[in-house]
Amino acid sequence: MRVLLTGGTGFVGRQLVPQLLAAGHAVTAAVRGTAPAGTTAIRLDDASPEAAWVEALRGVDALVHVAGLAHRLSDDPARAEADHRRINRDWALTLGRAARSAGVTRCLFVSTVYVHAVPPQGIAVTEATPIAPIGPYAGAKAEAEAGLREIFAEDSLVILRPPLVYGPGAAGNLARLVRLGDSGLPLPLGAVANRRTLVSVASLCRAVGAVLARWELEPASGSYVLGDATPVSTGGMVAAIRDGLGRPARLLPVPPALLRAVLGAAGKGAMAEQLLGDMAVDASAFARDFAWTPEADTLAGLRAMAAG
């Protein structure tokens, strides 16, 4: 297929491009700088006018929109929210309208599992979990999803909702966790037994490839959560990262209730939820519909990431 890809030089795109090329797809990458090897480059981004995107999308079989803002550009909450809406919502809708104007009938949009409400403890997120995004990032993604469903109402739109993505070159919260693991400091996470699902960047790339492979045969649409096969605890993640770095785990068995209380008193309630809360994901629907197999061992993947 002829694919227009955004985010081809980003964390996910750097691994996705070689996979798409190996599958025989012709890839046009929207970039600001140097295009990935084997692709055709177009110099367009989130600030480019819709008319320019229409021209770039003519003759394309599928739009794959991977690019987005996952981390704050500003410490000002109002500015951060505006950044997320401009990049994660408005740009996605500009691309969607341009694609339809250019006659493109297949669109794949990478969203986030955090558009869903956090389910009760012990319950995994599925496609049936209510939509209730928390924060500007997830809110902008949810609004983009709704707009794209209107634009591609009669065509093929697949929305992928991954959790935290790990792998070589990961940034944001995962990079901070690696730095914390590399510090060697004792951490009070030994008694934390929460359940959080991650997804490897390789697995996410295989999911994109699986959607394109099905589109070569037939139309297909739907919104799907993604994730590795087995949830892990925050303590298990840190221990695996430290193992990959060649360091001892050094996790102290502090009761999670005490950690919540201390972090809450310090105004770090959101951090407490990230470290101690559950966010397990059941990706069986996507695996069934697209002949995709989730990663079996998240902790082994984290060890390999840290070792590299």
C-alpha positions as CSV (number, residue, x, y, z in Angstrom):
1,M,0.0,0.0,0.0
2,R,1.0,3.6,-0.4
3,V,1.2,5.0,3.2
4,L,1.5,8.5,4.4
5,L,3.1,8.3,7.9
6,T,3.4,11.1,10.5
7,G,5.9,10.7,13.3
8,G,8.3,8.7,11.2
9,T,11.4,10.0,13.0
10,G,9.9,9.7,16.5
11,F,10.1,7.0,19.1
12,V,7.6,4.7,17.5
13,G,8.2,5.8,13.9
14,R,11.9,4.9,13.9
15,Q,11.0,1.3,14.5
16,L,7.8,1.3,12.4
17,V,9.3,2.6,9.1
18,P,11.6,-0.4,8.6
19,Q,8.8,-2.8,9.3
20,L,6.5,-1.1,6.8
21,L,9.2,-1.1,4.1
22,A,10.0,-4.8,4.8
23,A,6.3,-5.6,4.3
24,G,6.4,-4.0,0.8
25,H,4.6,-0.7,1.5
26,A,5.7,2.5,-0.1
27,V,6.1,5.1,2.7
28,T,5.9,8.8,2.5
29,A,7.0,10.4,5.8
30,A,6.0,13.8,6.9
31,V,9.1,15.2,8.6
32,R,10.7,18.5,9.6
33,G,14.3,17.2,9.1
34,T,15.9,14.2,7.4
35,A,13.5,11.5,6.2
36,P,14.0,7.9,7.3
37,A,15.9,5.8,4.8
38,G,13.8,4.2,2.1
39,T,10.9,6.7,2.4
40,T,9.8,9.8,0.4
41,A,9.9,13.0,2.5
42,I,7.3,15.8,2.6
43,R,8.1,18.9,4.7
44,L,4.8,19.3,6.5
45,D,3.9,19.3,10.2
46,D,1.1,20.4,12.6
47,A,1.4,24.0,11.5
48,S,0.9,23.3,7.8
49,P,-2.3,24.4,6.1
50,E,-5.0,21.8,5.3
51,A,-4.7,22.5,1.5
52,A,-1.0,21.4,1.6
53,W,-2.0,18.1,3.3
54,V,-4.7,17.5,0.7
55,E,-2.1,17.7,-2.1
56,A,0.3,15.4,-0.1
57,L,-2.4,12.8,0.4
58,R,-3.5,12.5,-3.2
59,G,-2.9,9.0,-4.4
60,V,-2.3,7.6,-0.9
61,D,-4.0,4.4,0.2
62,A,-3.8,4.9,3.9
63,L,-3.0,7.6,6.4
64,V,-1.1,6.4,9.5
65,H,-1.1,9.1,12.2
66,V,1.5,8.2,14.8
67,A,2.9,11.7,15.7
68,G,1.6,13.5,18.7
69,L,2.5,15.3,21.9
70,A,2.8,13.0,24.9
71,H,4.6,15.3,27.2
72,R,4.2,18.9,28.2
73,L,5.8,21.7,26.2
74,S,5.1,24.2,29.0
75,D,4.9,24.1,32.8
76,D,1.9,26.5,32.6
77,P,-1.2,24.2,32.8
78,A,-3.3,26.4,30.5
79,R,-0.5,26.5,27.9
80,A,0.0,22.8,28.2
81,E,-3.7,22.1,27.6
82,A,-3.6,24.4,24.6
83,D,-0.6,22.6,23.2
84,H,-2.3,19.2,23.6
85,R,-5.4,20.4,21.8
86,R,-3.5,22.0,19.0
87,I,-1.3,19.0,18.3
88,N,-3.2,16.0,19.5
89,R,-6.7,17.1,18.5
90,D,-6.6,19.9,15.9
91,W,-3.8,18.4,13.8
92,A,-5.5,15.0,13.7
93,L,-8.7,16.5,12.5
94,T,-6.9,18.6,9.9
95,L,-5.3,15.4,8.6
96,G,-8.6,13.5,8.6
97,R,-10.4,16.2,6.6
98,A,-7.5,16.5,4.2
99,A,-7.4,12.7,3.7
100,R,-11.1,12.6,2.9
101,S,-10.8,15.5,0.5
102,A,-7.9,13.6,-1.2
103,G,-10.0,10.5,-1.5
104,V,-8.2,8.5,1.2
105,T,-10.6,6.0,2.8
106,R,-8.3,4.3,5.3
107,C,-7.0,6.0,8.4
108,L,-5.1,4.6,11.4
109,F,-4.9,6.9,14.5
110,V,-2.7,6.1,17.5
111,S,-4.6,7.4,20.6
112,T,-4.1,6.3,24.2
113,V,-5.7,3.8,26.7
114,Y,-6.1,6.7,29.1
115,V,-9.2,7.9,27.2
116,H,-10.9,5.2,29.2
117,A,-12.0,5.5,32.8
118,V,-9.8,3.8,35.4
119,P,-11.8,0.6,36.2
120,P,-12.3,-0.9,39.7
121,Q,-9.4,-2.7,41.2
122,G,-8.9,-6.2,39.6
123,I,-10.9,-5.3,36.4
124,A,-9.0,-4.8,33.1
125,V,-9.7,-2.1,30.6
126,T,-11.5,-3.3,27.4
127,E,-13.1,-1.6,24.5
128,A,-16.4,-1.6,26.6
129,T,-14.8,0.4,29.4
130,P,-16.5,3.9,29.5
131,I,-14.7,6.9,28.0
132,A,-13.7,9.3,30.7
133,P,-10.3,10.9,29.9
134,I,-8.3,12.4,32.7
135,G,-6.0,15.3,31.9
136,P,-5.3,17.4,28.8
137,Y,-3.4,14.7,26.9
138,A,-6.1,12.0,27.1
139,G,-8.9,14.7,26.7
140,A,-7.4,15.9,23.4
141,K,-7.0,12.3,22.1
142,A,-10.6,11.5,23.0
143,E,-11.8,14.6,21.1
144,A,-9.7,13.7,18.1
145,E,-11.2,10.2,18.1
146,A,-14.7,11.6,18.1
147,G,-14.0,13.9,15.2
148,L,-12.2,11.3,13.1
149,R,-15.2,8.9,13.5
150,E,-17.4,11.6,12.0
151,I,-15.0,12.3,9.1
152,F,-14.5,8.6,8.3
153,A,-18.0,7.4,9.2
154,E,-18.4,5.3,6.0
155,D,-14.8,4.3,5.6
156,S,-12.1,2.4,7.4
157,L,-10.9,4.0,10.6
158,V,-8.9,2.0,13.2
159,I,-8.0,3.7,16.5
160,L,-5.3,2.0,18.6
161,R,-5.2,2.8,22.3
162,P,-1.9,1.8,23.8
163,P,-0.8,2.2,27.4
164,L,2.8,3.3,28.3
165,V,5.0,2.2,25.5
166,Y,8.5,0.9,26.3
167,G,11.6,0.1,24.3
168,P,14.9,1.7,23.1
169,G,14.7,5.4,23.2
170,A,11.6,5.7,25.3
171,A,11.1,9.2,26.9
172,G,8.8,10.8,29.5
173,N,7.8,8.8,32.6
174,L,9.6,5.7,31.5
175,A,12.9,7.6,31.0
176,R,12.5,9.1,34.4
177,L,11.9,5.6,35.9
178,V,15.1,4.4,34.2
179,R,17.0,7.3,35.6
180,L,15.6,6.6,39.0
181,G,16.6,3.0,38.7
182,D,20.1,4.0,37.7
183,S,20.5,6.1,40.8
184,G,20.8,3.0,43.0
185,L,18.8,4.7,45.7
186,P,16.6,2.5,47.9
187,L,13.0,2.9,46.8
188,P,9.8,2.2,48.9
189,L,8.1,0.0,46.3
190,G,8.8,-3.5,47.6
191,A,5.3,-4.0,48.8
192,V,3.5,-2.5,45.8
193,A,1.5,-5.2,44.0
194,N,-0.5,-3.2,41.6
195,R,-1.3,-4.3,38.0
196,R,-0.3,-2.1,35.1
197,T,-0.2,-3.2,31.5
198,L,2.6,-1.8,29.2
199,V,3.1,-2.4,25.5
200,S,6.5,-2.8,23.7
201,V,7.2,-0.5,20.9
202,A,7.9,-3.5,18.7
203,S,4.4,-4.9,19.6
204,L,2.7,-1.6,18.8
205,C,4.5,-1.5,15.4
206,R,3.4,-5.0,14.7
207,A,-0.2,-3.9,15.5
208,V,0.0,-1.1,12.9
209,G,1.4,-3.6,10.4
210,A,-1.5,-6.0,11.2
211,V,-4.1,-3.3,10.4
212,L,-2.4,-2.5,7.1
213,A,-2.2,-6.2,6.2
214,R,-6.0,-6.7,6.8
215,W,-6.8,-3.5,4.8
216,E,-5.0,-5.0,1.8
217,L,-7.8,-7.7,1.9
218,E,-10.9,-5.9,3.1
219,P,-12.3,-2.8,4.9
220,A,-12.0,-2.8,8.7
221,S,-12.8,-0.3,11.4
222,G,-12.9,-0.2,15.2
223,S,-11.3,1.2,18.3
224,Y,-9.0,-1.2,20.2
225,V,-7.0,-1.2,23.4
226,L,-3.5,-2.7,23.2
227,G,-1.1,-4.2,25.7
228,D,1.3,-6.9,26.6
229,A,-0.1,-10.2,27.7
230,T,0.5,-9.9,31.5
231,P,0.3,-6.8,33.8
232,V,3.3,-6.0,36.0
233,S,3.7,-4.1,39.3
234,T,5.6,-0.8,39.6
235,G,8.1,-2.6,41.9
236,G,8.5,-5.3,39.4
237,M,9.2,-2.8,36.7
238,V,11.9,-1.0,38.8
239,A,13.5,-4.4,39.7
240,A,13.6,-5.4,36.1
241,I,15.1,-2.1,35.0
242,R,17.8,-2.3,37.7
243,D,18.5,-5.9,36.8
244,G,19.1,-4.8,33.2
245,L,21.4,-2.0,34.5
246,G,23.3,-4.5,36.6
247,R,22.1,-3.0,39.9
248,P,20.5,-4.7,42.9
249,A,16.7,-4.1,43.2
250,R,17.0,-2.3,46.7
251,L,13.2,-2.1,47.1
252,L,11.9,-1.4,50.6
253,P,8.6,-3.0,51.7
254,V,6.7,0.2,52.7
255,P,2.9,-0.3,52.9
256,P,1.2,1.3,49.8
257,A,-1.4,3.0,52.0
258,L,1.4,4.8,53.8
259,L,2.9,5.8,50.5
260,R,-0.4,7.2,49.3
261,A,-0.8,9.2,52.4
262,V,2.6,10.7,52.3
263,L,2.4,11.6,48.5
264,G,-1.1,12.9,49.0
265,A,0.0,15.2,51.9
266,A,2.8,16.5,49.6
267,G,0.3,17.3,46.8
268,K,1.5,14.4,44.7
269,G,-1.8,12.6,44.3
270,A,-1.3,12.1,40.6
271,M,2.1,10.6,41.2
272,A,0.7,8.2,43.8
273,E,-1.8,7.0,41.2
274,Q,0.9,6.4,38.6
275,L,3.1,4.5,41.0
276,L,0.5,2.6,43.0
277,G,-2.7,2.4,41.0
278,D,-4.0,-0.3,38.6
279,M,-4.4,0.0,34.8
280,A,-4.5,-3.5,33.4
281,V,-5.6,-3.9,29.8
282,D,-7.2,-6.8,28.0
283,A,-6.1,-6.7,24.3
284,S,-7.8,-9.9,23.2
285,A,-10.3,-8.2,20.9
286,F,-7.5,-6.7,18.7
287,A,-5.6,-10.0,18.8
288,R,-8.7,-11.8,17.6
289,D,-9.7,-9.3,14.8
290,F,-6.2,-8.7,13.4
291,A,-4.2,-11.9,13.9
292,W,-1.9,-10.1,16.3
293,T,0.0,-11.7,19.3
294,P,0.8,-9.6,22.3
295,E,4.3,-9.5,23.9
296,A,4.5,-12.3,26.5
297,D,7.1,-11.0,29.0
298,T,7.1,-7.3,29.8
299,L,9.7,-7.6,32.5
300,A,12.2,-9.3,30.1
301,G,11.5,-6.4,27.6
302,L,12.3,-3.9,30.3
303,R,15.5,-5.6,31.3
304,A,16.6,-5.6,27.6
305,M,15.7,-2.0,27.3
306,A,17.7,-1.0,30.3
307,A,20.6,-3.2,29.3
308,G,20.8,-1.4,26.0
